[in-house]
């Protein structure tokens, strides 16, 4: 999808106009959204925009992931709102989590960014790595954790680190090397400093 992250406006509406229309629908549905990424798809017979929005809970985003599970290997869907808009309007509107707050816990101290970075350092210094790891983005966010009730999740604060792993691999000719970047992320529980391990799993 990065190929289409062009920022180019299409003839039927600008990116800003399309974004405003989608945000208006989200607001009417009571869905709080934050930052978005827009992809301009102009190579098909029906040019369109694809938007992906952060979902917010009390102004804090849900930790980004595309699907899979954390901790006890219980599947949860991705934490985005995705919308597609073309000249006929909104064609697709998908949101995995529309949360209703039922209970608020007591205020607790969370790890500072420096403390969370120390946990990331411990993770990478404890293993022998091939290639280089880079942190591209850092956010504090919420992530859902299962409870005994299938319809209720517990939201905990996490430090979200978006990473890129760059590794040299042999090229097709076998005589040289190419740099292969792989994107990923690390979630550190901001309450106790443990890493929330992600598995893709199946529904």
Number of C-alpha atoms within 10 A of each C-alpha: 9 6 8 15 14 11 13 15 16 17 9 14 16 14 20 10 12 25 20 12 14 20 18 13 13 16 11 10 10 12 18 21 21 16 10 14 13 23 20 20 20 14 9 7 7 9 15 26 27 22 21 20 23 20 26 21 19 8 11 17 23 27 26 21 17 11 19 17 24 21 13 12 15 15 17 21 14 17 24 25 22 19 20 19 21 18 15 8 14 16 13 11 14 11 17 14 16 15 14 9 12 6 7 8 7 5 6 8 8 16 18 12 14 9 13 24 17 12 17 18 11 11 11 11 10 8 8 7 11 10 13 11 17 12 14 12 11 15 17 20 22 25 23 18 17 19 10 7 7 7 7 15 15 14 17 15 21 27 26 23 23 17 18 18 17 17 16 14 13 12 11 9 7 8 7 10 13 12 13 13 15 11 13 14 17 19 27 22 23 24 14 12 19 14 19 17 13 17 15 15 13 11 10
